[in-house]
Amino acid sequence: MPDWDRELAKIDKQLESISDDQLITPPAGATPAQQQVVVVEREKTSTFGALARLFLAVLVGVAILFWPYSARCGAGLAAYLGAVGVVVLAGVWSAVWTWRHRTAKAHLLSLLVVLWGLVLGGLEILPRTGYAIPTAAHPAAWSCQ
């Protein structure tokens, strides 16, 4: 039976000796021109862009906590749900970029922003669809009567 710790240590040592460019290769069967495009794209992108998108997504996710209008029913509820949708989209936008740039911790935070938006949306939608118990803050009605 193999000693997995020793085998994984060998693999880690091999991966550390290889550059990122060797790990991330162009698509199979790519022409030299397509390979050059991949190289140029790698050189001009940086992790800064992915982290800037993450910062904006987190900022939107925190800002939604300070929503100044009533979100109990009607147009206020529609505007709030639209803003929650923006939180989810910002998290997805950030998640795509952090995935592309191989920033694992930033990607996890991006996914948490997506989850945060889904939870906020669920708090408003579920009582109105009958899947959660309505409260005074989250009534069962969509419109104001």
N, C-alpha and C positions, 0 to 999 in steps of 0.2 A: 504494500500500500504506500503510495507516494506521500512525502512530507509536504503538505500544501503550503505551509509557511515558507519553506525554503524555495519551493517552485515559484511562488508569487514574488519573493524577494528577488529572484533572478530576473523575472519579467520586469519588475520595477526598475532594476538596475539597467536593463536594456532600454527601457523607455526613456530614462533620464539621459542616456547617451545620444539619443536621436533628437534632432532639431524639430521644431514645430512644422517647418516647411516640409520635412520628410514625412511627418505624420499625416498632414492634411494634403492629399494629392488631388490633382485635377481629375475630372471624370474620365473613366476608361474610354479609350478610343478617341480622345480629344485631339484635334489637329494642333500643330505647333502654335497657330494663331490663337486658338481657344485657350491653350495653356498659358500663353503670354497674357491674355486678358485676366485669367485667374491670378497670376502673379502680380500684375499691376493693381488689381482690386485689393489684394491682401496688403500691398504696400501702402495704399492710400487710406485704408480704414484703420481705425484704432479703437481701443477699448473705451476711450473717452466718450465717444458717441453713444455707446451702449449704456454707460453709466449716467450720462446726461439724460437719456430717455428714462432710465430708472428713477432718477431724481424727480423728474416731472411727474411720473406716474405715482410715486409716493406722495408728492406734494398734492396732487389731485385727490388721492385717497384720504389724506388727512384733512384737507379743506372741506370735504363733504360733511365732516362732523360739525362744521360751523354753518350749515345750511340755514339761511336767515328767514325763510318763508315757511308758512304752514304747508305740511305735506299730508294732511289728513284726507283730502278728497279733491276732486275736480282738477282744475288747471295746475294748482300747486303740486298735487300728487304727480301729474303728468310731467311737470318740469323736474321734480325731484327724481323720478324714475329715469328721465332722460340723462340727468347728471350722473346717476348711478351707472347707467350704460356707458357714459364717458369714462368712469373709473375702471370699469371692466375692460373697455377697449384700450385704455392707456396701459393697463397691466399686460394685456396680450401683446401690444405694440412693444413694450419693454421686454417681455419674455422672448419674443422672436429675436430681438437684437442681442440680448444677453446670451441666448443659445448659440447664435452665430459666432459670437466672440469668445465662447467657451469660458464665461465667467460664472462659475457654479453658484457662488453665494448670491450674486446679483440676480441670477435666474430664479433662485428660490424665493428671494424677496419679491420679484415680479409676479411669481405665481401666488404669493400671499396677497398681493394687491388685487389680483383677479378674484381670489377667494373672498376677500373683504367686500368687493363690489357685489359678488353673488349673494353673500350673507345680507348685505344691506337691502338688496332688491328682494330677497326672500322674505325679509321682515315686513315688507309692505305688500307683497303680492300674495303670499300664502294665506293670510287671514281673509283676504277678499275672494279667494277661490275655494275656501272651505277646508283647506288642509291644516290650518292652525286656528287656535282659539282667538277670536277678535278681542281686543282690549280698547280702552278709551283712546290710547295713542295710535292704535292700529285697528280702526273699525272695519266692519265687513263691507261697507258701501264704497263704490268707486266714485260716485258723484255726490255733490253737496245738495241736500234737499231742504 
